[in-house]
């Protein structure tokens, strides 16, 4: 190896560099907070974490596969806390019995550690000068199908065969950060509005969600707490127009800008809710959308752009399901399934940090796949992805020189 390529070498393999992104005190703090090691004699929380970390990243679809692979590469993990190679039964018991709150706590503490970094390095989204992306909180839910009905799935039970289950992850993310800041799980059959009871929003923030979370009591509560929202009007909604604003942004696709009133019933009493209704026509698809909000001072086009950027969370769901193992679960217990999803969230967070640090030098999926297939490679991840061309040119030229010398050797 020549001098120019030595600068790319790290004293840790890829897997070590990833694990080192989580400060050591987070592991001990999470274990202490959740008291997760009390019932486990040999399979400590750190060993379980490393095992699941490797399994989800490399998309191992069975415990047998995890254990066989660890037999080949386990020595690389010893200095990171892998005190022994777990067998299938030990790993199965840990998945079934360890409280997923341990992995949840690691995610939350790691998120808090990198929260500022994520906000400062996120690229700007085309919202407009009236609002900051850091004020916008987007939330939605995604469902993962299970091989049996551990969590109750949706739809009718089939005539032949057992009904598959499903787990629904209710997720909230800040638009400036691009990673979840709140996640909770429930059965796939649960309605989206049940998530609203656990949702926390800061004063002055803007909640953006689809019409599946439609609940007028929730809208009214947000307005009273000086919080804002942008969502879509349900097709069968009944309302009264009380004021019509002059449209000055017809060139931006704004058709109407109106103030409306809707009525809803709460504890036997009818209440009135005032909202702003914006009718927007997409210039590309020509589809017409109706947005409702309690924000009155922003331009109508800004409201439409805020909702348009709600699709960032759909990209997040697709990114997680494509890059990390969420198709085959390594446990058939509720605790094991939740732990695996939390591990996918942790990995997504770490790679998001790497992606921002390297200034999006490489596609997110490519970065994940390259690291996953070369976990034992002693290369500096950040330098490699930001200077791949330089690295390839340096070693290629050096090797060509060696080959040429050997060809003409007498």
C-alpha positions as MATLAB code, in Angstrom:
seq = 'XXXXXXXXXXXXXXXXXXXXXXXXXXXXXXXXXXXXXXXXXXXXXXXXXXXXXXXXXXXXXXXXXXXXXXXXXXXXXXXXXXXXXXXXXXXXXXXXXXXXXXXXXXXXXXXXXXXXXXXXXXXXXXXXXXXXXXXXXXXXXXXXXXXXXXXXXXXXXXXXXXXXXXXXXXXXXXXXXXXXXXXXXXXXXXXXXXXXXXXXXXXXXXXXXXXXXXXXXXXXXXXXXXXXXXXXXXXXXXXXXXXXXXXXXXXXXXXXXXXXXXXXXXXXXXXXXXXXXXXXXXXXXXXXXXXXXXXXXXXXXXXXXXXXXXXXXXXXXXXXXXXXXXXXXXXXXXXXXXXXXXXXXXXXXXXXXXXXXXXXXXXXXXXXXXXXXXXXXXXXXXXXXXXXXXXXXXXXXXXXXXXXXXXXXX';
ca = [
       0.000    0.000    0.000;
       1.463    3.389   -0.984;
       1.688    6.459    1.245;
      -1.302    8.230   -0.322;
      -3.748    5.415    0.451;
      -2.571    5.026    4.075;
      -4.471    8.166    5.033;
      -7.718    6.278    4.381;
      -6.915    3.503    6.863;
      -8.627    3.478   10.273;
      -7.647    1.606   13.441;
     -11.204    0.245   13.591;
     -13.241   -1.765   11.057;
     -16.516   -0.407    9.679;
     -18.537   -2.126   12.406;
     -16.350   -0.571   15.116;
     -16.668    2.899   13.631;
     -20.447    2.542   13.584;
     -20.610    1.324   17.184;
     -18.269    4.104   18.320;
     -20.830    6.657   17.105;
     -22.811    5.685   20.206;
     -20.934    6.990   23.302;
     -20.228    4.273   25.901;
     -22.094    6.089   28.660;
     -25.327    5.678   26.659;
     -25.134    1.869   26.913;
     -24.565    1.918   30.655;
     -27.179    4.609   31.253;
     -29.803    2.734   29.186;
     -29.060   -0.541   31.005;
     -29.284    1.158   34.394;
     -32.490    3.051   33.583;
     -34.336   -0.009   32.266;
     -32.693   -2.501   34.705;
     -32.387   -4.861   31.755;
     -29.509   -7.035   33.005;
     -31.192   -8.151   36.208;
     -32.737  -11.355   34.791;
     -29.880  -12.268   32.439;
     -26.777  -14.007   33.731;
     -24.658  -14.351   30.589;
     -26.466  -12.535   27.756;
     -25.808   -8.961   28.849;
     -27.551   -6.038   27.213;
     -24.361   -4.981   25.369;
     -23.867   -8.458   23.855;
     -27.521   -8.570   22.826;
     -27.203   -5.112   21.281;
     -24.115   -6.035   19.217;
     -25.736   -9.272   18.025;
     -28.971   -7.588   16.949;
     -27.010   -4.664   15.491;
     -25.098   -7.046   13.223;
     -28.172   -9.130   12.338;
     -30.354   -6.183   11.268;
     -27.571   -4.395    9.373;
     -26.517   -7.468    7.390;
     -30.147   -8.601    6.898;
     -29.834  -12.014    8.537;
     -33.233  -13.674    8.260;
     -32.846  -16.362   10.949;
     -31.116  -16.953   14.281;
     -29.203  -19.881   12.774;
     -27.801  -17.562   10.113;
     -26.775  -14.971   12.725;
     -24.929  -17.534   14.850;
     -23.100  -19.110   11.877;
     -21.948  -15.710   10.619;
     -20.819  -14.692   14.084;
     -18.677  -17.842   14.242;
     -16.689  -16.406   11.293;
     -16.491  -12.703   12.189;
     -17.091  -12.688   15.966;
     -13.419  -12.055   16.822;
     -13.732   -8.578   15.290;
     -16.406   -7.731   17.873;
     -14.573   -8.838   21.023;
     -13.099   -5.436   21.856;
     -16.543   -3.833   21.479;
     -18.124   -5.963   24.205;
     -18.842   -9.362   22.637;
     -17.698  -11.536   25.545;
     -18.918  -14.804   24.000;
     -20.597  -16.141   20.862;
     -24.306  -16.555   21.702;
     -26.035  -19.764   20.646;
     -29.501  -19.828   19.071;
     -31.384  -20.685   22.268;
     -29.649  -17.940   24.263;
     -30.320  -15.354   21.577;
     -33.917  -16.524   21.215;
     -34.524  -16.184   24.948;
     -32.997  -12.701   24.976;
     -35.208  -11.566   22.089;
     -38.304  -12.948   23.773;
     -37.629  -11.689   27.299;
     -35.506   -8.537   27.212;
     -37.552   -5.354   27.537;
     -37.427   -3.373   24.257;
     -37.332   -0.237   26.428;
     -33.536   -0.787   26.569;
     -33.195   -0.306   22.796;
     -35.724    2.519   22.903;
     -33.634    4.294   25.541;
     -30.464    3.908   23.455;
     -32.254    5.417   20.466;
     -33.549    8.384   22.475;
     -30.196    9.124   24.118;
     -28.331    8.810   20.790;
     -30.892   11.051   19.097;
     -30.424   13.690   21.807;
     -26.645   13.415   21.369;
     -26.847   14.136   17.607;
     -29.915   16.375   17.544;
     -27.931   19.586   17.001;
     -25.678   17.970   14.368;
     -28.683   16.788   12.364;
     -30.311   20.229   12.370;
     -27.133   22.094   11.415;
     -26.240   19.814    8.506;
     -29.680   19.189    6.987;
     -30.141   20.737    3.542;
     -32.787   23.472    3.212;
     -36.210   22.496    1.956;
     -38.234   24.777   -0.349;
     -40.689   26.055    2.257;
     -40.295   29.779    1.821;
     -39.057   32.655    3.977;
     -42.116   32.709    6.233;
     -41.435   29.525    8.191;
     -38.449   27.520    9.451;
     -38.209   23.793    8.763;
     -37.215   23.308   12.423;
     -40.734   24.420   13.424;
     -42.447   21.717   11.374;
     -43.260   18.334   12.939;
     -44.486   15.678   10.506;
     -46.158   12.512   11.740;
     -47.669    9.420   10.176;
     -47.847    5.662   10.681;
     -46.456    2.688    8.772;
     -47.408   -0.980    9.048;
     -45.099   -3.997    8.991;
     -46.656   -7.369    8.164;
     -45.946  -10.277   10.505;
     -45.967  -14.001    9.722;
     -48.690  -14.658   12.305;
     -51.163  -12.671   14.344;
     -48.916  -11.664   17.234;
     -50.327   -8.166   16.848;
     -53.833   -8.041   15.395;
     -53.785   -7.247   11.684;
     -56.287   -5.412    9.533;
     -59.026   -6.810    7.320;
     -61.238   -9.872    7.592;
     -60.002  -13.294    8.559;
     -59.493  -15.490    5.440;
     -61.701  -18.544    4.943;
     -58.684  -20.829    4.584;
     -55.519  -20.428    6.640;
     -54.544  -18.157    9.494;
     -54.684  -14.394    9.322;
     -51.365  -12.564    9.263;
     -50.703  -10.001   11.939;
     -49.193   -6.564   11.669;
     -47.503   -3.968   13.856;
     -48.039   -0.273   13.278;
     -45.320    2.258   14.076;
     -46.642    5.749   14.782;
     -43.784    8.105   13.985;
     -43.081   11.836   14.368;
     -40.080   13.646   12.888;
     -38.820   17.200   12.689;
     -38.514   18.349    9.098;
     -35.063   19.895    9.709;
     -33.678   16.651   11.188;
     -35.068   13.942    8.921;
     -35.088   11.234   11.616;
     -37.857   10.200   14.048;
     -37.975   12.025   17.385;
     -40.948   10.039   18.682;
     -42.076    6.469   17.940;
     -44.679    4.218   19.531;
     -45.991    0.810   18.469;
     -49.424   -0.761   18.400;
     -51.390   -3.417   16.553;
     -52.045   -2.737   12.859;
     -55.796   -2.710   13.518;
     -55.535    0.375   15.749;
     -56.923    3.621   14.392;
     -54.512    6.495   13.770;
     -56.432    8.829   16.084;
     -55.413    6.708   19.116;
     -51.848    7.963   18.543;
     -52.936   11.573   19.144;
     -53.322   10.906   22.892;
     -49.583   10.246   23.263;
     -48.392   12.980   20.889;
     -46.330   15.834   22.325;
     -45.744   19.111   20.479;
     -43.937   22.293   21.470;
     -45.750   25.605   21.556;
     -45.460   27.354   18.181;
     -44.695   24.164   16.262;
     -46.596   23.170   13.119;
     -48.020   19.642   12.990;
     -48.379   18.216    9.485;
     -50.311   14.988    8.924;
     -52.729   13.324    6.504;
     -56.498   13.101    6.862;
     -56.280    9.676    8.522;
     -55.672   11.566   11.795;
     -58.828   13.662   11.353;
     -60.268   14.638   14.724;
     -61.798   18.076   15.312;
     -61.264   17.877   19.087;
     -57.530   17.500   18.428;
     -57.516   20.500   16.059;
     -59.325   22.637   18.635;
     -56.907   21.576   21.378;
     -53.895   22.562   19.238;
     -55.364   26.017   18.598;
     -56.003   26.580   22.312;
     -52.408   25.562   23.137;
     -50.993   27.974   20.509;
     -49.857   25.144   18.258;
     -50.516   24.936   14.539;
     -51.493   22.249   12.057;
     -51.758   21.640    8.323;
     -53.732   18.696    6.980;
     -56.251   17.757    4.274;
     -60.000   18.156    4.430;
     -61.996   14.923    4.447;
     -64.145   14.354    1.362;
     -67.397   14.134    3.352;
     -66.688   17.095    5.648;
     -69.558   19.532    6.206;
     -68.670   23.169    6.762;
     -69.916   26.753    6.437;
     -67.947   29.401    4.548;
     -67.760   32.564    6.647;
     -65.193   34.567    4.681;
     -63.496   34.454    1.271;
     -60.040   35.965    0.765;
     -58.917   37.458   -2.525;
     -56.591   35.039   -4.339;
     -53.310   36.654   -5.393;
     -51.380   33.442   -6.076;
     -53.372   31.878   -8.883;
     -50.101   31.407  -10.772;
     -48.947   29.183   -7.881;
     -51.975   26.896   -8.230;
     -54.102   28.496   -5.485;
     -57.774   28.394   -6.505;
     -59.486   29.462   -3.262;
     -58.559   30.840    0.145;
     -61.483   30.770    2.590;
     -62.346   30.822    6.290;
     -64.772   28.106    7.324;
     -66.552   26.821   10.417;
     -67.204   23.176   11.288;
     -69.221   21.688   14.112;
     -68.304   18.687   16.212;
     -69.840   16.998   19.232;
     -67.888   16.533   22.451;
     -69.470   15.008   25.571;
     -72.961   15.739   24.253;
     -72.208   19.403   23.526;
     -71.853   20.855   20.011;
     -68.799   23.032   19.527;
     -67.718   25.268   16.635;
     -64.220   25.246   15.158;
     -62.906   27.970   12.863;
     -60.413   26.922   10.181;
     -58.755   28.182    7.038;
     -59.506   26.225    3.853;
     -57.104   26.449    0.891;
     -57.944   24.857   -2.450;
     -54.859   24.042   -4.491;
     -54.438   22.546   -7.958;
     -51.236   20.687   -8.684;
     -49.728   22.198  -11.877;
     -48.285   18.837  -12.981;
     -51.048   16.325  -12.258;
     -53.934   18.861  -12.299;
     -55.319   17.168   -9.162;
     -57.175   19.409   -6.716;
     -56.322   19.309   -2.994;
     -58.101   20.976   -0.078;
     -55.949   21.898    2.919;
     -57.211   23.013    6.327;
     -55.108   24.878    8.870;
     -55.303   27.287   11.799;
     -52.442   29.372   10.385;
     -53.804   32.656    9.066;
     -50.698   34.806    8.528;
     -48.824   32.635    5.974;
     -49.385   32.800    2.227;
     -51.672   30.132    0.803;
     -48.822   28.806   -1.368;
     -46.642   28.378    1.739;
     -49.344   26.228    3.367;
     -49.450   24.051    0.230;
     -45.636   23.698    0.277;
     -45.661   22.745    3.967;
     -48.067   19.898    3.268;
     -46.147   18.845    0.154;
     -43.056   18.277    2.304;
     -45.062   15.876    4.481;
     -43.976   13.207    1.986;
     -40.486   13.316    3.503;
     -41.747   10.943    6.205;
     -42.946    8.489    3.535;
     -39.395    8.517    2.144;
     -38.135    7.770    5.666;
     -40.397    4.706    5.947;
     -39.280    3.431    2.544;
     -35.619    4.065    3.427;
     -35.856    2.012    6.616;
     -37.733   -0.921    5.084;
     -35.385   -1.133    2.093;
     -32.070   -0.890    3.951;
     -32.635   -2.736    7.224;
     -34.152   -6.116    8.080;
     -37.845   -5.468    8.719;
     -39.230   -8.231    6.508;
     -38.060  -11.296    8.452;
     -38.273  -10.986   12.215;
     -35.859  -12.933   14.421;
     -38.474  -13.472   17.124;
     -42.142  -14.397   17.301;
     -42.686  -12.469   20.548;
     -43.948   -8.871   20.873;
     -40.783   -7.848   22.750;
     -38.452   -9.332   20.135;
     -40.318   -7.692   17.248;
     -40.252   -4.267   18.906;
     -36.543   -4.652   19.759;
     -35.720   -5.393   16.112;
     -37.641   -2.330   14.903;
     -35.868   -0.155   17.470;
     -32.542   -1.520   16.194;
     -33.511   -0.555   12.631;
     -34.299    2.942   13.932;
     -30.895    3.126   15.678;
     -29.085    2.081   12.497;
     -31.082    4.556   10.432;
     -30.107    7.303   12.887;
     -26.385    6.439   12.769;
     -26.293    6.294    8.982;
     -28.248    9.563    8.801;
     -25.525   11.169   10.920;
     -22.836    9.731    8.612;
     -24.778   10.861    5.562;
     -24.926   14.433    6.841;
     -21.303   14.489    8.033;
     -20.139   13.395    4.568;
     -22.402   16.103    3.063;
     -24.490   13.545    1.135;
     -21.378   12.555   -0.860;
     -22.977    9.175   -1.528;
     -26.527    7.898   -1.843;
     -27.926    6.724    1.528;
     -28.771    3.202    0.330;
     -25.377    2.773   -1.348;
     -23.624    3.835    1.853;
     -25.584    1.301    3.928;
     -24.980   -1.574    1.496;
     -21.242   -0.864    1.111;
     -20.728   -0.773    4.880;
     -22.915   -3.862    5.482;
     -20.947   -5.942    2.954;
     -17.536   -4.829    4.248;
     -17.997   -4.690    8.027;
     -14.470   -5.943    8.691;
     -12.781   -3.460    6.345;
     -10.294   -1.121    8.076;
     -11.147    1.987    6.098;
     -12.199    5.410    7.389;
     -15.886    5.560    6.423;
     -16.142    9.349    6.101;
     -12.908    9.725    4.098;
     -13.745    6.810    1.821;
     -17.169    8.140    0.806;
     -16.024   11.737    0.380;
     -12.823   10.845   -1.531;
     -13.628    7.545   -3.258;
     -12.235    8.677   -6.625;
      -8.918    9.767   -5.109;
      -8.559    6.487   -3.206;
      -9.274    4.364   -6.290;
      -6.894    6.338   -8.492;
      -4.053    6.098   -5.939;
      -4.128    2.330   -5.450;
      -4.880    1.617   -9.129;
      -1.895    3.622  -10.371;
       0.387    1.940   -7.810;
      -0.773   -1.564   -8.780;
      -0.398   -0.809  -12.511;
       3.212    0.231  -11.907;
       3.913   -3.051  -10.106;
       2.390   -5.094  -12.935;
       4.385   -3.199  -15.571;
       7.640   -3.791  -13.704;
       6.931   -7.529  -13.479;
       6.112   -7.753  -17.217;
       9.473   -6.333  -18.225;
      11.509   -8.167  -15.573;
      14.476   -9.970  -17.125;
];
